[in-house]
Amino acid sequence: PTAAMAGEAAISPDAAAPGFSAGSVSAGGAGSSAGIGAAFGTGAAAGPDAGLNRKLIYKAQVSMGVEDYDKAETQLLDAVHLSGAYILQFSNHFDAKIKSANYVIKVPADGFSSFIEKLREVEKNLQIHMEGNDVTEEYVDLEARLQARKAAEARLLALMDKATGADDLVRFSAELAAVQEQIEQIKGRMRYIDQNVAYSTVNVRLYEIR
């Protein structure tokens, strides 16, 4: 097995932790996907309420050495299609010595573990590093900041309605523009989090063994 990255909490692939928050797990060889899914609260071992109302972002790094590159590539693309996933980035390299490709794949979060299982069907001895990031606290903070900024926006709009002098209108208008920019920035960050919570990221390196 490969080692978990420095500074991250290592989680045993066989530990069932449905309430998992943030951490990482690495594994290699066959037969460990079910345990990994349990550790991340995304497999069958997770209860129906596991991670309820939590904002969790999952990522995986997968390395797959295969003997039949073309067959494995077809199976990989089939797995992407069947999982409702999509390829965000792709690059490949072919020469006389090696065939290889790198994929960045976005996978529906509720199908994260099953997609890893499909990859293991392509190559049972794949090397994998998985990690999760609990962004619930950040998201709650963003929601509070958004409500505060919206309240400030409403106050400024009310003041503008009552303003009689040109100087006041200019000042309130400038303050309103700044508040509205902050609102859009907060909304943009929340959309980014929502998108990454809904779709996990799987980086796959596929290469031919000769």
Secondary structure as GFF3:
##gff-version 3
##sequence-region A 1 210
A	DSSP	beta_strand	23	28	.	.	.	ID=ss1
A	DSSP	alpha_helix	33	39	.	.	.	ID=ss2
A	DSSP	beta_strand	56	66	.	.	.	ID=ss3
A	DSSP	alpha_helix	69	82	.	.	.	ID=ss4
A	DSSP	beta_strand	86	94	.	.	.	ID=ss5
A	DSSP	beta_strand	99	108	.	.	.	ID=ss6
A	DSSP	three_ten_helix	109	111	.	.	.	ID=ss7
A	DSSP	alpha_helix	112	122	.	.	.	ID=ss8
A	DSSP	beta_strand	127	134	.	.	.	ID=ss9
A	DSSP	alpha_helix	136	162	.	.	.	ID=ss10
A	DSSP	alpha_helix	166	198	.	.	.	ID=ss11
A	DSSP	beta_strand	199	208	.	.	.	ID=ss12
###
